[in-house]
Structure formats: structure tokens, C-alpha cells
Amino acid sequence: MAKTVVTRFAPSPTGYMHIGNLRTALYSYLIAKCQDGKFILRIEDTDQERLVEGAVDVILNTLKQTGLSYDEGPVVGGDHGPYIQSERKGIYMKYAQQLIESGHAYYCFCTPERLAAIKEGDGFGGYDRHCRDLSKEQVEANLAAGMPYVIRQKMPLEGTTAYKDEVFGEISMENSQLQDQILIKADGYPTYNFAHVVDDHLMEVTHVVRGSEYLTSTPKYVLLYDAFGWERPVYCHLPLLMGKDAEGNVSKLSKRHGAVSFQDLVEKGYLPEAIINYIALLGWCPKETNEEFFTLDSLKEQFSIAAINKSPSVFDYDKLLWFNGEYIKKMDFDAFGEKAMPYLEQTIPNVENKKAVAALLQSRVAVFSEIPEKIGFLAKLPEYDVSLYTNKKNKTTPESCAAILDAAIPVLEQCEDWSSPALFEELKALAEKEGVKSGAVMWAVRIAVAGVSVTPGGATELMEILGKEESLARLKAGRAKL
């Protein structure tokens, strides 16, 4: 019987959810779900100095918003808890002691001052293995004297350590390059390097998914598995995520490239489902289709480890913006209106028919944060230059628009039906009477009521939203300006 595939997402609660972390969570989830497996969430908070208050809630809320539901973890529980490492503190010492007894680890009593002197003295940057070969008697005497200690992994000094990665293939490293890393710190907490190996084994994790920056760290981890006699998991390292700056230079994705956290993107008005869809394509592409739009369910059906790429992926904000715009267009109108309403309330509090404004916007915004800029003119007529009345396509000039407004204002003052269709018919008839293009009439009227060249919606749609009194006031102000 085939073993159930079990993956885990194990973030540190140190702040926001970086896009790279979210991609790791997504791929871990998909690797499990495409094989009917199990997805576990574990919070790795052993580095107590870097903890940020509220960061666990950020992780939980992000997974909830993106639909990455976990089978075991904080809140939902499971058979392998607890799922927060600090609550598992009592587990790790037993396994560290086991490694000491088998000769794969040792007590290190070096003071911080000595370690700093080593680092400063030879530029080695690592540990000189001073305590590696202390006699049993020396160790027992130091422990009896209450000397502070850490427990270090005893790395082999010769040969190589190799493992197979599902994406990058065979990876090997000379053992002479491996440092005797700390497993248990002086405060009794395990290091990440030790705790995640123990936890992955105890939680029966079969596939470890992480960024390719860990490719050269993994030999240390497989040596721990081997020391315990445990079966190694399947390793799947993901390609680097890169960003592009204004000059076109590509480097590892960071804040200088723009918003790099899920929270930042959501606050800027991106939809979680659009973010997930785009991130799925940063390192993976389906084998048998050119389709770019995927729901989480369709990703579960089509995803495979074999289709993950080695090459770095560039996070393209323009492509994400396009994706988001397409998702917005496909939204149910009521759902769009609900998302847009906070922006409408803030920008045009005095406009009554905000639903009509939302209807104009849905096909014209790529991200919700664009809304204030696109409709600010509805709240207050902006200052504008009369050169806006010049339009080559409609052959208008400030002088011709003055004549159009002179003719249009009296006609519009007599209109009792202030709906967009009725206003359109009135202005169309006016154009025929005056012997000008209807487009020229609409241009002159729209510039006068909006004061900007690009608007969501045409002249009559905007007039219906603004109402008769405000529209006429703006038309007269426009004529006065001319």
C-alpha cells in the first residue's frame, strides 16, 4: 500500500507573509492535494528574539483568505500536535541526547566571548570544534559545575554527503565544508536546523518543500536523518523568486521592487484568488495546456512536481495587474460592489448612486486602489486647462466646444428625464440640428462635467450620476472658462 503523501508549511512568525513564503505554502499544499495527501501547518517559533506579536494571526488569516486549508495544525488540531514549536520544547532534548550517545553530537561549553574571538581572529566564520573531543570525564565535570552549554552536531570530516532533489536532481557537498551546527541552544530551545528535522519525522512528513536557497543546507539535515536511522523525506526545492527594478535589472525579490507581502498586495486592492493564480505560475507551468487561469481546484487537478522549473522566476507586477483586472471583470457584480464600496465611500461620500459608479468601474479598473484616482472628479470638479477641449478624433477646439456648450446648456435645462439614455438622445438630436458630430458634442459636455480627459463612462452616464443641478453648474463653469 502506497504511503500517504504528507507535506507541511512551517513559517516563522516574524511579520508579514512574503510572496516567496506564500508560494512555498501553495506548492506544499498542491503537492499534497494533487496526490490525495495531507497538508500540515506548523509554526516554527524557536527563534524567540525574532518573534513579532500578531504574526501567527497573519499566517492563519493569509491561509484562510487564499483557501489553503490545512488538515492538521493550530486551531484545527490533529494527531501530531502541538503544532507550535515553542509548545514542543520538551521533545527535542531527548533526541539530542540520543545523538550524543550515538556519537553524532556533543556538548559545547565555549563562551560567547571565545566564539567571538575565533570569528574575529581567523575570519573562519565558523566553530573550531574546540569541544568536539572532550573526554567523558571533562563533560561530566562541566555539567556538574553548571556550566552553560549548547549541543552541536558532529559532522563527518571526510567524504561527501549527497541527496536527490525532485527539481534540481543530485546535490552533493564535501563534508569538510559542513560546520558543526548547534542543535540545542543555551536557552534549551532547539535551533530551526534541528527542530524541523525532528518534527518532520514525528509528523510523518514525506515531502519537504522549500526555496532553493536551502539546497546547500540540506546535506546537514539528511545527515541527521541518517544518524537517527530515519527514512529521508523527498526534497523539492523551488526556484528563486526574482524582481525587476525600474532600470530592468533583475535580482532577488525584495521590498525595493514594490509590495512583496500578501498583505501589501491585498491592501492595494489585489484579489487573493488572482494572487494565488499568478504565484502558481512562478516556477510551474501545466504540461498539456496553455491555459493561464486556474482556480485552486483546477490547480489541484493539474499540478505535478515534474512540471516545476529550475530556472528563477521573475515576479512581474504588470502581469499580476493584468491578471487582477481579468479577475475583477469576471466577478459577480454584487461581489465587486462590496469590494469597491469602501473606496467609493471614502472618495465620493456625497454621490448618492454609488452602485451606478461601481457599474462603470468594473470593466475599467485592474486593481481596487485605482478607484479613487479614477472617480475623484465626481467629488469635486478639478482645475483643468481649456486645452482639454481639443480633440483630434472629434475635430474639436476650445472655440468649437464653446459653441456646443452654448447650444447644449439651454436644451439640457429643459430636460425632465435625467437618465443617461434620455440625455444621450437629446444630445444626439442637438448634434444633428447643429450639423456637428455627436462625438464632438459628447466630448465638449464630458470635459465640462468631468474636467479630466479619461473617465469611466461617457458624458451622459456621468451626468446621470452627478444629477441635474450639479451637472448644469459644471457645464456653465466650463462655458465660463472658455
VENTA-V216248 format. One record per helix or strand of 2 or more residues. SS is the DSSP state (hx for helix, st for strand). FROM is the first residue (numbers start at 1). LEN is the number of residues. Records with the same first field share a line. If there is no record, write none. Layout:
SS: FROM-LEN, FROM-LEN
This chain:
st: 6-4, 38-4, 72-2, 105-4, 150-4, 160-6, 169-6, 182-3, 207-5, 234-5, 241-4, 250-3, 313-3
hx: 19-15, 48-3, 55-12, 85-17, 112-11, 136-9, 175-3, 192-11, 212-3, 218-11, 255-3, 262-6, 272-9, 296-7, 305-3, 317-14, 333-15, 354-8, 368-12, 386-4, 398-16, 420-15, 438-13, 459-8, 468-14
